[in-house]
Amino acid sequence: MRKRPSIARAACASALLLGWLSTGAGCEAATDPNAGAGGASTADPGAGGAGGTTASGGAGGASTTTSSTTPGAGGAGGSPHLDCKQKYTSIQGGACDLLNQDCDLGQTCRPWSLAGGAYTTKCLTNSGLKSRGAVCTGDAECEAHLFCTGNTNSPGQCAPACCPDADEPCGGGKCNLTVSLGAADFVYLCTYLTACTLLTKDACPKGEDCHLQDSKEGYAACVAPSGSNVPEGGKCAFINDCGDMQLCAQGLCRYNCYVGAAGEGVAPGLGGCPAGQVCGESKTGIAGVGVCHP
């Protein structure tokens, strides 16, 4: 699978989507247990989402579909049946449900590639032991019903497919990672990110950048880059296409900043704006913080 921005085709409510750019078809994790769920997605710019790290294979892409299983039917292990108001995957039909995980005990419902590049779903044996949020490098490490958002080159986390409109069944995480499958299909996965303080030096560990994730709650989190390395002012599709302390605003990478005197004489990334730009008020969920623009 390939990841694109948590900024995906269908923006999740007010959450910002992230993306991953993968070098392989992560969904082939179905046949290659060491492949992760990462991938590059083609979502529309704007909403932020679950991170943009370079990963080979993975689930990605913004979702615009709803669960097609019969309401009331329990998922694997007796879990409550979930129906998303917003599409969580573009895959239609198949042998099982990626969201409700209705395969037999010890199996996981995973995307399965077909001739021609399309995807369906298939129940596959799963013997992993890592729970949601645990660091992983491949699907085989995660327990049943979970996917790995990373690979051997760029570790990720074990996470379930989810409803972007309700953050379910993320259990404290955010449903803001869109993983693309092949050229057209996608699925939403949960993310379990470390919160960070926007516009502060060394806000995240090495290899991760601090990005505003939720403009209603003012929530910022550390995310690995998508691998696109889009410069400030360049065209973006996902939040993590952009650099540290930036967001994908109207399809362009722009710095967050302090509005008014607080941002004067301050370097970009710490509250100021690049030369020739000003800090405009914006709905960031953080008092006094806006977005730079020419």
Backbone bond lengths (Angstrom), bond angles and torsions (degrees), N, CA, C in turn:
res aa  C-N    CA-C-N  psi(-1)  N-CA   C-N-CA  omega(-1)  CA-C   N-CA-C  phi
1 M - - - 1.447 - - 1.523 109.65 -
2 R 1.281 116.90 153.33 1.446 119.53 178.56 1.512 109.97 -120.82
3 K 1.291 117.60 146.81 1.452 121.60 -177.49 1.517 114.00 -106.19
4 R 1.291 115.79 144.91 1.447 120.18 171.30 1.499 109.03 -124.58
5 P 1.379 119.71 -162.88 1.465 118.29 -172.49 1.480 116.32 -59.61
6 S 1.843 122.14 148.54 1.470 109.24 156.52 1.430 102.60 -81.04
7 I 1.193 98.24 67.10 1.439 127.04 174.27 1.495 97.53 -157.62
8 A 1.269 118.39 102.41 1.436 118.47 -174.70 1.497 112.12 -129.89
9 R 1.293 117.11 -180.00 1.461 120.08 -175.87 1.507 111.46 -48.64
10 A 1.311 116.26 -49.66 1.450 118.82 177.77 1.494 106.92 -109.31
11 A 1.305 116.81 110.79 1.455 120.33 -177.68 1.505 110.75 -65.82
12 C 1.348 116.11 136.98 1.459 120.29 179.65 1.508 109.86 -80.01
13 A 1.253 117.60 110.05 1.454 120.65 174.77 1.516 109.35 36.42
14 S 1.335 116.28 -120.86 1.454 118.69 -180.00 1.518 111.52 -101.55
15 A 1.313 116.12 -1.35 1.461 119.41 -177.60 1.520 110.31 -72.97
16 L 1.323 116.90 146.34 1.451 120.34 178.69 1.511 108.59 -91.36
17 L 1.316 116.53 135.96 1.442 120.02 -177.77 1.519 112.24 -90.21
18 L 1.306 115.30 149.22 1.452 120.68 178.79 1.508 109.47 -112.25
19 G 1.295 117.05 165.94 1.442 118.80 179.05 1.502 113.13 -142.37
20 W 1.304 115.21 157.43 1.463 120.56 174.67 1.508 107.62 -125.32
21 L 1.292 116.08 145.50 1.454 120.04 176.92 1.513 106.95 -111.33
22 S 1.307 116.94 117.21 1.438 118.29 -174.49 1.508 113.38 -107.28
23 T 1.295 115.33 159.25 1.457 120.31 179.97 1.511 110.81 -100.30
24 G 1.319 116.72 -4.94 1.455 120.03 -179.74 1.502 110.30 -137.97
25 A 1.324 116.43 175.20 1.453 119.77 178.45 1.493 108.49 -91.33
26 G 1.303 116.24 95.52 1.447 121.32 -175.18 1.482 113.84 -55.29
27 C 1.318 116.55 -32.16 1.446 117.35 -177.61 1.491 109.78 -63.12
28 E 1.275 116.50 -15.35 1.445 118.36 177.33 1.513 108.88 -70.71
29 A 1.323 115.95 5.32 1.449 119.67 173.34 1.503 107.65 -60.99
30 A 1.326 116.10 -18.76 1.449 120.22 179.46 1.520 109.50 -64.33
31 T 1.305 116.51 -33.87 1.453 119.26 179.20 1.522 111.71 -107.33
32 D 1.323 116.53 -20.03 1.457 121.31 178.25 1.525 108.61 -118.42
33 P 1.344 118.15 96.56 1.462 121.16 -175.22 1.515 114.03 -61.37
34 N 1.310 118.21 -11.46 1.455 119.42 179.81 1.524 112.28 -91.89
35 A 1.319 116.34 -7.06 1.460 119.34 179.55 1.509 109.15 -80.20
36 G 1.314 117.26 143.51 1.459 120.96 -179.51 1.504 111.19 -94.63
37 A 1.342 115.40 -174.57 1.444 119.07 -178.65 1.495 113.31 -94.85
38 G 1.261 120.83 9.43 1.451 121.27 -174.90 1.508 112.54 -73.81
39 G 1.319 118.29 164.93 1.435 120.32 177.00 1.496 111.35 173.98
40 A 1.319 117.70 167.44 1.447 120.11 -179.33 1.490 110.15 -94.46
41 S 1.333 118.47 134.14 1.442 119.47 -179.38 1.508 111.37 -114.70
42 T 1.325 115.12 169.84 1.455 118.91 -176.61 1.499 111.45 -121.14
43 A 1.278 117.95 36.70 1.448 121.51 -175.96 1.506 112.37 -65.84
44 D 1.309 114.98 163.10 1.451 119.22 178.75 1.512 109.66 -75.45
45 P 1.338 118.83 143.86 1.454 121.90 178.69 1.503 110.95 -66.65
46 G 1.336 114.28 155.92 1.449 118.58 175.81 1.487 110.77 132.89
47 A 1.320 117.91 -83.64 1.446 119.59 -176.52 1.493 110.26 -73.68
48 G 1.318 117.40 140.81 1.443 120.89 -179.80 1.496 109.93 -83.87
49 G 1.317 118.72 162.53 1.429 119.07 -177.84 1.480 110.74 -153.70
50 A 1.266 117.07 -160.43 1.420 120.53 -174.79 1.476 112.79 -78.46
51 G 1.121 127.17 129.27 1.419 147.67 -164.95 1.491 119.09 -16.89
52 G 1.285 117.23 162.64 1.424 121.80 179.50 1.485 109.35 -123.78
53 T 1.282 116.99 83.51 1.446 119.31 177.88 1.501 107.75 -112.82
54 T 1.305 117.11 156.41 1.444 119.85 178.30 1.512 108.56 -78.87
55 A 1.304 115.58 120.21 1.443 118.97 -179.81 1.499 108.58 -141.87
56 S 1.315 117.51 147.30 1.436 117.70 177.55 1.496 108.45 -94.19
57 G 1.290 116.22 119.61 1.450 120.89 -179.91 1.491 110.78 76.40
58 G 1.335 117.44 148.83 1.434 118.53 175.98 1.485 110.35 156.88
59 A 1.310 115.30 170.67 1.446 118.77 178.40 1.489 108.50 -92.31
60 G 1.294 120.80 130.94 1.439 119.26 -178.32 1.482 112.48 -154.67
61 G 1.325 117.02 168.01 1.430 121.67 175.91 1.488 110.27 110.67
62 A 1.334 115.68 148.57 1.444 118.83 179.77 1.500 109.71 -75.66
63 S 1.315 118.18 151.15 1.428 118.58 -176.82 1.502 111.99 -105.83
64 T 1.321 115.39 149.19 1.447 119.42 178.84 1.517 110.63 -141.88
65 T 1.333 118.10 22.55 1.449 119.38 -178.94 1.513 110.69 -123.28
66 T 1.303 116.22 168.54 1.455 119.60 179.23 1.512 109.58 -117.39
67 S 1.316 115.68 163.77 1.454 120.20 -179.56 1.514 109.39 -63.95
68 S 1.333 115.95 137.35 1.454 119.18 -177.45 1.517 112.62 -106.03
69 T 1.331 116.35 6.43 1.455 118.72 -179.66 1.520 110.07 -76.49
70 T 1.290 115.62 164.79 1.462 120.03 -177.31 1.513 111.47 -73.92
71 P 1.334 118.79 123.46 1.463 121.73 -179.94 1.519 110.73 -54.24
72 G 1.317 114.73 138.93 1.456 118.95 176.63 1.510 112.54 97.77
73 A 1.338 116.39 -20.61 1.457 118.65 -179.08 1.508 109.64 -75.40
74 G 1.314 117.01 132.58 1.457 120.44 -179.22 1.501 111.66 -76.64
75 G 1.315 117.94 147.97 1.455 122.16 176.97 1.505 109.73 -84.27
76 A 1.315 116.15 -174.22 1.449 120.55 -179.46 1.512 110.07 -59.78
77 G 1.318 115.21 138.53 1.454 119.18 177.28 1.519 112.80 75.63
78 G 1.354 116.65 13.77 1.455 118.96 176.38 1.516 113.53 78.07
79 S 1.325 118.53 15.84 1.458 120.88 -179.80 1.523 109.58 -69.73
80 P 1.342 117.77 149.57 1.461 120.70 179.29 1.517 110.08 -60.22
81 H 1.309 117.09 143.41 1.460 121.53 178.78 1.524 109.48 -72.39
82 L 1.319 116.28 135.94 1.461 121.50 -179.93 1.517 110.58 -111.21
83 D 1.325 116.21 136.93 1.456 123.19 173.16 1.523 107.26 -126.14
84 C 1.320 117.60 119.04 1.459 121.20 -179.09 1.527 111.44 -85.36
85 K 1.308 116.00 140.67 1.462 120.41 174.11 1.524 109.71 -76.52
86 Q 1.318 115.92 -30.51 1.458 122.11 177.96 1.514 108.36 -109.89
87 K 1.310 118.00 142.24 1.457 121.69 -179.08 1.524 111.29 -57.64
88 Y 1.311 116.56 132.57 1.459 120.59 178.55 1.524 111.34 -104.72
89 T 1.336 116.89 -12.95 1.457 121.17 176.76 1.517 109.12 -155.80
90 S 1.323 114.95 156.41 1.464 119.85 177.23 1.520 111.50 -95.84
91 I 1.330 116.95 -7.62 1.467 121.21 -179.32 1.522 109.69 -71.19
92 Q 1.294 116.89 127.99 1.460 121.37 -179.81 1.517 109.93 -114.42
93 G 1.327 116.06 142.18 1.452 119.89 179.52 1.516 111.62 71.78
94 G 1.313 116.56 -154.56 1.455 120.78 -178.39 1.522 111.77 103.25
95 A 1.326 115.16 174.75 1.457 120.80 -176.03 1.516 113.35 -80.17
96 C 1.352 117.74 -15.41 1.460 119.97 -175.76 1.525 110.68 -155.70
97 D 1.328 115.79 176.83 1.466 123.31 -175.17 1.529 110.00 -109.83
98 L 1.341 117.84 117.34 1.459 121.44 -178.60 1.519 112.75 -62.16
99 L 1.317 116.89 -33.28 1.462 120.90 -177.74 1.523 111.62 -79.64
100 N 1.325 117.69 -51.06 1.461 121.32 -175.63 1.521 113.99 -87.48
101 Q 1.346 116.99 -7.51 1.460 121.20 173.84 1.529 112.14 45.77
102 D 1.325 115.02 68.91 1.460 121.60 -174.46 1.528 113.99 -97.86
103 C 1.328 117.03 24.79 1.469 120.28 176.71 1.524 110.47 -79.84
104 D 1.325 116.49 172.54 1.462 121.21 178.91 1.530 110.39 -67.65
105 L 1.319 115.30 164.17 1.457 121.87 179.60 1.525 110.48 -54.94
106 G 1.346 116.54 134.04 1.447 121.12 178.93 1.519 113.85 85.07
107 Q 1.332 116.30 4.89 1.461 120.42 179.01 1.526 110.49 -119.81
108 T 1.326 115.37 157.25 1.464 121.56 177.31 1.513 109.06 -125.96
109 C 1.314 116.24 137.63 1.458 121.16 175.48 1.528 107.07 -80.50
110 R 1.328 117.09 119.95 1.459 120.99 -177.51 1.528 111.00 -128.44
111 P 1.340 116.20 156.44 1.467 119.72 173.90 1.529 108.45 -63.33
112 W 1.330 116.65 145.99 1.454 121.43 -179.28 1.524 108.18 -135.95
113 S 1.330 116.20 122.76 1.463 119.54 -175.81 1.519 112.08 -76.75
114 L 1.337 114.91 142.80 1.455 122.70 178.91 1.523 109.24 -113.96
115 A 1.305 116.01 167.26 1.456 120.32 176.35 1.522 108.83 -60.56
116 G 1.307 116.70 136.31 1.453 119.96 179.28 1.511 113.49 97.24
117 G 1.344 117.15 -5.88 1.456 120.12 175.62 1.513 115.78 96.63
118 A 1.343 117.89 -6.77 1.465 120.03 178.60 1.527 109.67 -77.95
119 Y 1.347 116.02 166.18 1.459 121.00 -179.40 1.520 111.74 -126.36
120 T 1.322 114.38 147.89 1.452 122.16 171.47 1.530 106.01 -129.06
121 T 1.330 118.56 -164.78 1.467 120.73 177.38 1.527 110.08 -125.70
122 K 1.330 114.92 155.11 1.465 120.10 -177.59 1.522 109.84 -152.18
123 C 1.325 118.01 143.54 1.466 122.74 176.90 1.527 108.77 -82.54
124 L 1.335 116.79 126.31 1.456 121.66 -179.21 1.524 110.43 -128.96
125 T 1.318 115.65 144.79 1.464 120.40 179.90 1.524 110.36 -61.89
126 N 1.312 116.56 138.40 1.460 122.05 -177.09 1.519 109.69 -135.48
127 S 1.347 116.96 126.38 1.470 120.16 -177.99 1.527 112.39 -125.06
128 G 1.327 117.29 13.41 1.455 120.40 179.89 1.518 112.51 -66.12
129 L 1.329 116.99 161.05 1.466 121.40 -176.46 1.534 113.53 -119.83
130 K 1.323 118.06 -11.25 1.464 119.75 -175.53 1.527 111.63 -79.43
131 S 1.338 115.15 136.81 1.459 121.20 -177.17 1.522 111.31 -89.83
132 R 1.315 116.77 175.87 1.463 121.39 -178.47 1.525 111.87 -58.71
133 G 1.317 114.78 135.89 1.459 120.46 -179.42 1.513 113.98 91.37
134 A 1.339 117.52 -14.03 1.465 121.03 -178.88 1.528 110.20 -72.89
135 V 1.334 116.87 145.99 1.459 121.40 178.90 1.526 109.81 -69.01
136 C 1.338 116.37 136.89 1.464 120.02 -177.85 1.522 110.46 -147.61
137 T 1.325 115.60 163.65 1.461 121.42 175.97 1.522 111.71 -125.04
138 G 1.322 117.49 3.80 1.460 121.29 179.30 1.512 111.29 -171.40
139 D 1.337 116.63 154.82 1.461 121.20 -178.45 1.525 113.27 -58.49
140 A 1.328 116.55 -32.15 1.462 120.59 -176.36 1.526 112.39 -62.40
141 E 1.328 118.14 -20.00 1.465 121.49 -178.67 1.531 112.54 -81.40
142 C 1.329 116.12 -21.62 1.473 120.47 -174.52 1.517 112.24 -89.10
143 E 1.326 115.65 148.65 1.453 119.59 178.79 1.523 110.65 -68.29
144 A 1.336 115.64 168.62 1.458 121.18 -177.52 1.523 111.69 -52.01
145 H 1.331 115.04 142.48 1.469 124.48 176.39 1.520 113.49 82.80
146 L 1.345 117.62 1.51 1.457 119.82 -178.96 1.533 111.41 -117.16
147 F 1.336 115.97 156.89 1.452 123.47 177.76 1.530 108.49 -120.74
148 C 1.309 117.11 155.89 1.471 120.30 175.86 1.524 108.59 -99.70
149 T 1.323 116.88 128.53 1.459 121.14 -178.93 1.526 112.94 -86.95
150 G 1.321 117.64 8.05 1.453 120.80 -179.51 1.511 112.40 -132.60
151 N 1.332 115.96 -167.10 1.463 121.87 177.39 1.523 108.62 -151.21
152 T 1.321 116.31 -172.34 1.461 119.42 -175.98 1.526 112.46 -63.99
153 N 1.325 118.14 -27.93 1.458 121.43 -179.96 1.519 113.01 -85.67
154 S 1.308 116.25 -25.49 1.463 121.23 -177.57 1.524 108.87 -145.26
155 P 1.335 118.51 90.18 1.461 121.74 -177.67 1.526 112.53 -54.76
156 G 1.322 114.99 148.13 1.455 121.32 177.88 1.513 110.53 -128.70
157 Q 1.325 116.19 -147.74 1.457 121.57 -178.86 1.524 110.05 -134.01
158 C 1.321 115.81 151.03 1.453 120.61 175.07 1.529 107.65 -75.30
159 A 1.321 116.49 129.80 1.461 119.32 -174.84 1.523 111.12 -152.99
160 P 1.336 116.78 150.46 1.461 120.38 177.25 1.525 111.91 -91.38
161 A 1.322 116.43 163.90 1.463 121.16 169.67 1.533 105.68 -68.36
162 C 1.332 116.77 156.47 1.463 117.69 -172.32 1.525 114.00 -154.27
163 C 1.341 114.68 168.09 1.463 122.66 176.53 1.524 108.87 -90.53
164 P 1.329 119.04 114.98 1.457 121.12 -178.41 1.520 114.12 -66.52
165 D 1.326 116.51 -17.87 1.460 119.03 -178.96 1.520 112.79 -85.65
166 A 1.339 117.73 -12.52 1.463 119.36 -175.47 1.523 114.63 -137.51
167 D 1.336 118.21 0.98 1.468 121.36 -177.94 1.516 112.10 56.71
168 E 1.317 117.40 32.19 1.456 121.75 177.88 1.522 109.75 -112.40
169 P 1.349 117.90 141.39 1.472 128.93 2.57 1.529 111.66 -100.29
170 C 1.323 117.49 58.15 1.468 121.44 -173.05 1.527 114.55 -72.82
171 G 1.323 118.42 -20.15 1.454 120.04 176.45 1.512 113.63 57.82
172 G 1.333 117.47 53.15 1.456 120.96 -179.88 1.517 113.64 100.81
173 G 1.325 117.34 -12.32 1.454 121.26 177.11 1.520 110.66 -92.09
174 K 1.323 116.17 -171.12 1.461 122.21 179.76 1.529 109.35 -120.32
175 C 1.331 116.19 138.18 1.465 120.04 175.93 1.518 107.54 -90.87
176 N 1.322 116.94 80.93 1.459 119.96 -174.13 1.522 114.23 -139.71
177 L 1.326 116.63 16.57 1.464 119.68 177.75 1.517 109.33 -108.13
178 T 1.295 116.52 122.34 1.457 120.44 178.04 1.521 108.80 -106.40
179 V 1.288 115.80 123.09 1.459 120.75 -179.90 1.517 107.91 -111.79
180 S 1.323 116.62 128.55 1.458 119.92 -178.45 1.512 110.12 -93.81
181 L 1.305 114.81 141.67 1.461 122.81 -179.78 1.520 107.43 -114.04
182 G 1.310 117.34 113.98 1.448 119.20 -178.34 1.514 110.52 64.37
183 A 1.319 115.95 -144.32 1.461 120.55 -175.77 1.514 113.74 -91.02
184 A 1.334 118.19 -20.50 1.458 118.71 -171.99 1.521 115.72 -130.87
185 D 1.315 119.15 -29.62 1.461 120.41 -174.12 1.522 112.98 -87.56
186 F 1.331 115.30 159.21 1.462 120.66 -178.47 1.527 109.82 -153.94
187 V 1.327 114.74 167.32 1.464 121.35 174.40 1.523 107.95 -152.73
188 Y 1.312 116.86 145.75 1.459 122.05 177.08 1.525 109.62 -89.31
189 L 1.338 116.56 138.18 1.460 121.80 175.01 1.531 109.63 -126.64
190 C 1.325 115.23 155.01 1.467 120.75 177.19 1.534 110.03 -74.49
191 T 1.322 115.90 155.01 1.460 121.22 171.95 1.523 108.79 -127.00
192 Y 1.315 114.98 148.34 1.470 121.59 178.51 1.522 106.06 -126.94
193 L 1.317 115.14 83.63 1.456 121.39 -171.85 1.525 112.70 -99.07
194 T 1.325 115.34 159.55 1.457 121.55 177.38 1.522 109.26 -87.68
195 A 1.318 116.93 126.96 1.462 120.70 179.58 1.524 110.25 -66.44
196 C 1.328 116.48 148.78 1.458 121.20 178.00 1.523 109.48 -137.45
197 T 1.319 116.02 163.77 1.466 121.23 178.95 1.511 108.57 -98.77
198 L 1.314 116.54 114.64 1.454 122.00 -176.81 1.530 111.35 -61.31
199 L 1.320 115.72 143.39 1.475 123.64 175.99 1.523 113.87 65.02
200 T 1.327 116.59 33.39 1.465 121.40 174.37 1.528 108.77 -123.42
201 K 1.317 116.92 148.49 1.448 121.93 -178.43 1.525 111.08 -69.19
202 D 1.329 116.14 140.32 1.472 122.66 178.21 1.528 111.17 51.41
203 A 1.321 116.10 47.12 1.465 121.14 -177.79 1.525 112.88 -71.34
204 C 1.345 116.80 -21.88 1.463 120.81 -177.32 1.523 111.37 -130.60
205 P 1.321 116.89 161.91 1.464 120.74 176.76 1.526 109.98 -64.14
206 K 1.315 116.36 161.24 1.455 121.66 178.38 1.525 110.04 -57.41
207 G 1.313 116.49 134.96 1.462 120.19 179.49 1.513 113.65 95.12
208 E 1.340 117.21 -3.16 1.458 120.88 178.48 1.530 109.83 -130.79
209 D 1.323 115.66 154.74 1.459 121.52 179.75 1.521 109.94 -121.07
210 C 1.323 115.87 152.06 1.466 121.89 179.35 1.531 109.12 -90.61
211 H 1.322 115.80 122.37 1.468 121.22 -179.57 1.527 110.04 -132.46
212 L 1.323 115.55 144.60 1.461 120.88 172.77 1.515 108.03 -67.72
213 Q 1.326 116.91 124.58 1.454 121.63 -176.95 1.527 113.45 -103.87
214 D 1.293 117.06 -33.90 1.465 120.50 -176.61 1.523 108.99 -135.97
215 S 1.317 116.31 111.67 1.465 120.87 -175.61 1.518 113.31 -78.39
216 K 1.315 118.27 -8.44 1.468 120.50 175.52 1.518 110.09 -88.49
217 E 1.319 115.45 -42.88 1.461 120.10 -178.18 1.516 113.05 -90.98
218 G 1.340 117.27 -10.50 1.459 119.92 -176.79 1.512 111.61 68.61
219 Y 1.326 116.03 33.52 1.464 121.72 -175.68 1.527 110.66 -92.55
220 A 1.317 116.65 124.28 1.464 122.85 176.69 1.525 108.92 -117.19
221 A 1.330 116.80 145.73 1.463 120.06 -177.25 1.522 110.81 -144.73
222 C 1.330 114.39 158.94 1.464 121.46 179.12 1.526 109.40 -82.38
223 V 1.313 116.06 129.96 1.461 121.54 -176.90 1.526 109.73 -137.89
224 A 1.308 115.90 142.45 1.469 119.83 176.09 1.526 109.22 -74.91
225 P 1.320 118.83 146.33 1.469 122.10 179.14 1.527 111.79 -60.44
226 S 1.323 115.84 153.34 1.467 120.35 179.91 1.518 111.63 -77.71
227 G 1.323 116.17 -17.34 1.453 119.96 -177.46 1.515 112.50 99.29
228 S 1.332 117.01 -8.10 1.468 120.13 179.95 1.526 112.07 -76.69
229 N 1.350 116.48 -28.07 1.474 121.65 177.50 1.531 112.86 51.93
230 V 1.321 115.87 50.60 1.463 121.07 179.82 1.534 109.19 -74.88
231 P 1.344 118.25 129.50 1.468 120.42 179.98 1.523 111.38 -73.01
232 E 1.316 116.93 163.29 1.459 121.18 177.28 1.532 108.36 -57.85
233 G 1.336 116.11 130.89 1.458 120.53 -177.80 1.511 113.87 89.43
234 G 1.340 117.00 -9.26 1.460 121.02 179.27 1.514 112.36 -82.33
235 K 1.329 115.82 166.38 1.458 120.93 -178.57 1.524 111.04 -76.39
236 C 1.326 115.79 135.00 1.463 121.19 -177.94 1.521 110.47 -132.75
237 A 1.320 114.49 161.51 1.457 120.62 175.20 1.518 110.09 -120.84
238 F 1.326 115.92 -27.93 1.453 121.07 -179.33 1.512 110.96 -129.53
239 I 1.313 116.29 157.61 1.456 121.70 -179.18 1.511 111.36 -56.65
240 N 1.339 115.76 -46.42 1.456 117.65 -175.27 1.520 114.06 -84.24
241 D 1.344 116.46 11.44 1.460 119.58 165.09 1.528 107.81 -71.47
242 C 1.336 115.02 -26.53 1.468 122.62 -176.06 1.529 111.18 -91.55
243 G 1.318 115.65 166.79 1.454 121.21 -178.35 1.520 114.14 -80.16
244 D 1.309 115.29 -177.90 1.463 123.66 -178.71 1.537 111.36 -55.62
245 M 1.335 116.63 135.67 1.469 123.90 177.79 1.528 113.46 66.85
246 Q 1.330 116.17 18.09 1.461 120.12 176.98 1.526 110.01 -114.76
247 L 1.328 115.68 163.94 1.447 121.37 173.80 1.514 108.38 -136.53
248 C 1.315 116.37 164.92 1.455 121.82 179.18 1.522 106.45 -92.17
249 A 1.336 117.08 97.14 1.461 122.53 -175.81 1.518 110.25 -105.96
250 Q 1.319 116.43 114.47 1.460 121.85 -178.95 1.521 111.52 54.07
251 G 1.320 114.83 38.60 1.457 120.10 175.90 1.507 115.73 83.10
252 L 1.342 117.91 6.52 1.463 121.16 179.82 1.524 110.30 -129.34
253 C 1.320 116.97 144.80 1.460 120.93 177.45 1.530 109.60 -75.77
254 R 1.338 116.22 122.98 1.461 121.64 179.74 1.523 109.96 -136.52
255 Y 1.326 115.67 146.43 1.460 120.89 178.32 1.532 110.92 -74.60
256 N 1.304 115.30 145.06 1.463 120.00 163.96 1.521 105.80 -76.77
257 C 1.320 118.19 159.05 1.460 120.49 -174.08 1.525 111.28 -160.29
258 Y 1.328 116.22 168.92 1.449 121.99 174.93 1.523 109.22 -90.62
259 V 1.301 116.29 128.66 1.461 121.05 179.18 1.533 109.66 -77.11
260 G 1.335 116.92 136.22 1.465 120.78 176.19 1.515 113.96 84.09
261 A 1.328 115.28 -153.79 1.462 121.94 -173.82 1.525 113.41 -61.18
262 A 1.320 118.05 -28.15 1.469 121.16 -177.26 1.523 112.21 -61.60
263 G 1.339 116.44 -24.46 1.454 119.08 -178.12 1.510 114.48 -99.18
264 E 1.323 117.33 -0.91 1.458 120.42 -178.23 1.535 111.80 -74.68
265 G 1.319 116.44 133.00 1.459 121.25 178.48 1.516 114.05 71.63
266 V 1.332 116.52 14.63 1.468 121.02 -179.62 1.523 108.88 -107.27
267 A 1.302 116.76 143.97 1.464 121.19 -178.37 1.521 111.59 -68.45
268 P 1.330 117.39 149.34 1.465 120.68 174.29 1.523 109.98 -58.40
269 G 1.296 116.33 135.82 1.461 120.51 -177.89 1.508 112.32 99.08
270 L 1.324 115.49 -18.83 1.466 120.59 177.47 1.529 110.85 -117.08
271 G 1.328 115.40 8.45 1.460 119.73 177.00 1.506 114.33 130.08
272 G 1.347 117.76 -17.92 1.446 121.31 179.39 1.518 111.87 -93.54
273 C 1.337 116.47 -179.41 1.460 122.16 179.67 1.528 110.26 -121.56
274 P 1.331 117.64 157.79 1.460 120.81 175.69 1.527 110.41 -61.50
275 A 1.322 117.54 158.68 1.470 122.28 179.52 1.520 110.57 -54.85
276 G 1.317 115.97 134.74 1.454 120.85 178.54 1.513 114.06 87.74
277 Q 1.339 116.80 1.68 1.461 120.17 179.18 1.522 110.24 -119.07
278 V 1.326 115.09 159.64 1.460 121.27 177.61 1.516 108.72 -127.27
279 C 1.325 116.30 159.13 1.463 120.86 179.45 1.520 109.26 -92.86
280 G 1.311 115.29 115.29 1.459 120.26 179.73 1.508 111.82 -101.19
281 E 1.304 116.64 149.39 1.458 120.89 177.93 1.523 109.85 -64.80
282 S 1.306 115.49 142.20 1.461 120.89 -178.85 1.521 108.73 -154.41
283 K 1.302 117.21 155.62 1.464 121.49 179.06 1.523 109.25 -77.45
284 T 1.321 115.98 89.35 1.462 120.99 179.57 1.518 112.19 -105.99
285 G 1.327 117.15 -12.69 1.455 120.13 -177.99 1.520 112.55 83.25
286 I 1.349 116.83 -0.33 1.456 121.63 179.72 1.529 108.25 -121.97
287 A 1.309 117.25 121.35 1.459 121.21 -178.00 1.521 111.38 -57.47
288 G 1.340 116.88 131.47 1.449 121.04 175.58 1.518 114.86 80.94
289 V 1.335 118.22 0.21 1.459 121.29 -179.60 1.517 110.12 -109.36
290 G 1.323 115.82 128.65 1.456 121.11 179.66 1.518 111.46 -128.40
291 V 1.339 115.64 -150.27 1.470 121.65 -177.77 1.523 109.24 -133.91
292 C 1.320 116.63 136.11 1.463 121.35 178.52 1.534 110.66 -73.18
293 H 1.312 115.49 145.12 1.454 120.69 175.38 1.524 109.37 -155.53
294 P 1.350 116.82 154.80 1.474 120.77 -178.97 1.528 111.49 -62.38
